[in-house]
Amino acid sequence: MTPVSTPAPAAPRVNPLQRIWLREIGMERLWLRPAPAASRPAAEPQVPVSKPVFPVSAPAAEAPAVEVAARPAAPATPAAEPVPGRPGIPASILNRKGPPPPPPPKVVAEAEAPAPIPVAEAIRNSTLDEMREQVVSCEACGLCKGRRNAVFGHGGQPTRWLVVGEAPGEQEDRQGQPFVGRSGQLLDAMLSAVSMSRERDVFITNVIKCRPPGNRNPKPEEIAACSPYLMRQIALLKPERILVLGRFAAQTLLGTDATIGSLRGRIHQLKTDEGVQIPVVVSYHPAYLLRSPGEKARAWQDLKLAARMG
C-alpha cells in the first residue's frame, strides 16, 4: 500500500484586525506559521486601521474576544528648517537681537607703548656729534618719511657767525649739506665779500633739518618739533652773532610773526637759556635773491651791518 502523506494543516485565517492584535502581543509569527510553498495562501493586502479603541470578535476556536487599545502613533518630527547664516553658528546667536554681550575682561592687561621722549628732553645733554646722530634718526614729525638725508649743518669751529636758513631744498636733501647749489654759491659769495667763510669761521644750518615735500613752507608743528635742535646748536656753538635768512627762520628764532621787511635793517637780541645775549641780523634768503635780484642791495646792507658788530 502506498503511504498517503497527510497535508500540513493550513495556518488559521485571521482578519487584519486580529493580525494587529497578534503583533501587539508578540504571537504573530507563532500563530501565523506559514504553510508549505505549494499550499501557502496568497498574502492578504494590508488594510489601514483607524486608531480608536474597538472590540475584536474572534471565532470560538481561535481566541476569546479581547479589547485592544491601538497604540497611539508617535508625533511626527518636523523637518529641521534651514537656519540662515553661516554653518556651525548656533541659532541662538544668529537670532539674537540687540548688541552682542561685552567680551570678558582680559586677565593680563596689554602693555601700553611708552610715550616718545620730546626732542628738547632727548638732546638736553647731547654733544654736537651726538646730536648729529639724533637728527639723522629723528622721527619727531612726518618730514622724516619723505627725506633722503637729514641736514644737520656744517661749518667752522670755533664759530664767529651762525647762519640760519629755513629748510633744506632738493640739492641739500640729496647731499645732506646745507646751502648747496645756486643758493649756496650765492651765500658763499656774500660771506666772502665780508671776509667770512663756512670752512673757517661760519657754521651754517637750518631751522628744519628735513626737506618739506616740494620745497613747501614749513608747517608750525614741524617748526615746533625741530627748533629744539637749533637752540641746542646755538648753546653748543656759542656764536658771536647770528645771521638769519628768510621769514620763517626769523619768525621762529625771534618768536614773532612780523614781516621780514620790518625785521631787517636793525639788530635784534636773542637771549639763550644761559642768559647770554647774542646779536641777530635778519636778511633775505639767497633763493629769494635769485628770483628778485633787485633786493641784493638791501641784502648787502644787512651783511655790512652784521660785519660792523665785530
Secondary structure as the mmCIF struct_conf table of DSSP 4:
data_model
#
loop_
_struct_conf.conf_type_id
_struct_conf.id
_struct_conf.beg_label_comp_id
_struct_conf.beg_label_asym_id
_struct_conf.beg_label_seq_id
_struct_conf.end_label_comp_id
_struct_conf.end_label_asym_id
_struct_conf.end_label_seq_id
HELX_LH_PP_P HELX_LH_PP_P1 THR A 2 ARG A 13
HELX_RH_AL_P HELX_RH_AL_P1 PRO A 16 GLU A 24
TURN_TY1_P TURN_TY1_P1 ILE A 25 GLY A 26
HELX_RH_AL_P HELX_RH_AL_P2 GLU A 28 TRP A 31
TURN_TY1_P TURN_TY1_P2 LEU A 32 LEU A 32
HELX_LH_PP_P HELX_LH_PP_P2 ARG A 33 PRO A 36
TURN_TY1_P TURN_TY1_P3 ALA A 37 SER A 39
HELX_LH_PP_P HELX_LH_PP_P3 ARG A 40 GLN A 46
BEND BEND1 PRO A 52 PRO A 52
STRN STRN1 PHE A 54 VAL A 56
TURN_TY1_P TURN_TY1_P4 ALA A 60 GLU A 62
STRN STRN2 VAL A 66 VAL A 68
HELX_LH_PP_P HELX_LH_PP_P4 ALA A 69 VAL A 83
BEND BEND2 PRO A 84 GLY A 85
TURN_TY1_P TURN_TY1_P5 PRO A 87 GLY A 88
BEND BEND3 ILE A 89 ILE A 89
HELX_RH_AL_P HELX_RH_AL_P3 ALA A 91 LEU A 94
TURN_TY1_P TURN_TY1_P6 ASN A 95 ASN A 95
BEND BEND4 GLY A 98 PRO A 99
HELX_LH_PP_P HELX_LH_PP_P5 PRO A 100 LYS A 106
BEND BEND5 VAL A 107 VAL A 108
HELX_LH_PP_P HELX_LH_PP_P6 ALA A 109 PRO A 118
HELX_RH_AL_P HELX_RH_AL_P4 VAL A 119 ALA A 122
TURN_TY1_P TURN_TY1_P7 ILE A 123 ASN A 125
HELX_RH_AL_P HELX_RH_AL_P5 LEU A 128 VAL A 136
TURN_TY1_P TURN_TY1_P8 SER A 137 SER A 137
BEND BEND6 ALA A 140 CYS A 141
HELX_RH_3T_P HELX_RH_3T_P1 GLY A 142 LYS A 145
TURN_TY1_P TURN_TY1_P9 GLY A 146 GLY A 146
BEND BEND7 ARG A 148 ARG A 148
STRN STRN3 HIS A 154 GLY A 155
BEND BEND8 GLN A 157 PRO A 158
BEND BEND9 ARG A 160 ARG A 160
STRN STRN4 TRP A 161 GLY A 165
BEND BEND10 GLU A 166 GLU A 166
HELX_RH_AL_P HELX_RH_AL_P6 GLU A 170 GLN A 175
TURN_TY1_P TURN_TY1_P10 GLY A 176 GLY A 176
BEND BEND11 PRO A 178 PHE A 179
HELX_RH_AL_P HELX_RH_AL_P7 GLY A 181 ALA A 193
TURN_TY1_P TURN_TY1_P11 VAL A 194 SER A 195
TURN_TY1_P TURN_TY1_P12 ARG A 198 ASP A 201
STRN STRN5 VAL A 202 ASN A 206
BEND BEND12 VAL A 207 CYS A 210
HELX_LH_PP_P HELX_LH_PP_P7 ARG A 211 PRO A 212
HELX_RH_3T_P HELX_RH_3T_P2 PRO A 213 ASN A 215
HELX_LH_PP_P HELX_LH_PP_P8 ARG A 216 LYS A 219
HELX_RH_AL_P HELX_RH_AL_P8 PRO A 220 LEU A 237
BEND BEND13 GLU A 240 GLU A 240
STRN STRN6 ARG A 241 LEU A 245
BEND BEND14 GLY A 246 GLY A 246
HELX_RH_AL_P HELX_RH_AL_P9 ARG A 247 LEU A 254
TURN_TY1_P TURN_TY1_P13 GLY A 255 GLY A 255
HELX_RH_AL_P HELX_RH_AL_P10 ILE A 260 LEU A 263
TURN_TY1_P TURN_TY1_P14 ARG A 264 GLY A 265
BEND BEND15 ARG A 266 ARG A 266
STRN STRN7 ILE A 267 LYS A 271
TURN_TY1_P TURN_TY1_P15 ASP A 273 GLU A 274
BEND BEND16 GLY A 275 GLY A 275
STRN STRN8 GLN A 277 SER A 283
HELX_RH_AL_P HELX_RH_AL_P11 PRO A 286 ARG A 291
HELX_RH_3T_P HELX_RH_3T_P3 PRO A 293 GLU A 295
HELX_RH_AL_P HELX_RH_AL_P12 LYS A 296 ARG A 308
TURN_TY1_P TURN_TY1_P16 MET A 309 MET A 309
#
